[in-house]
């Protein structure tokens, strides 16, 4: 969900453009690349255990789960 700003999400076959107050559900297993031109505040809602880099791994992987 976009809290502030605008967010672009590139999918294999199309691009989504989200504005403040809008949200999208990306189904499990669908490759996607979020990006923004300027600062954007978003709220991510993901199942427990979801890794931020998917199955790519690497130095950017953060496996610390924060419970809110």
C-alpha positions, 0 to 999 in steps of 0.5 A: 500500500502506498502511504506517500508518493508514487510507486511503479511495479514492473511485471513481465508483461505490464507495468503498474502505477500506484498512487497514494492510498492504492495497493496491489496484491502480487500473487506468490511466485510472480516476479516483480520489480518495484521502483520509484523516481522520488521518495515513496513510503509504502506498507508491505504486508507479507506472510511470515517467513517471506525473504526480502530477496526471494530465492536470489539470496546474497548480501542484501538478504535480511532474514530478521523478521520484525513482528508488529 
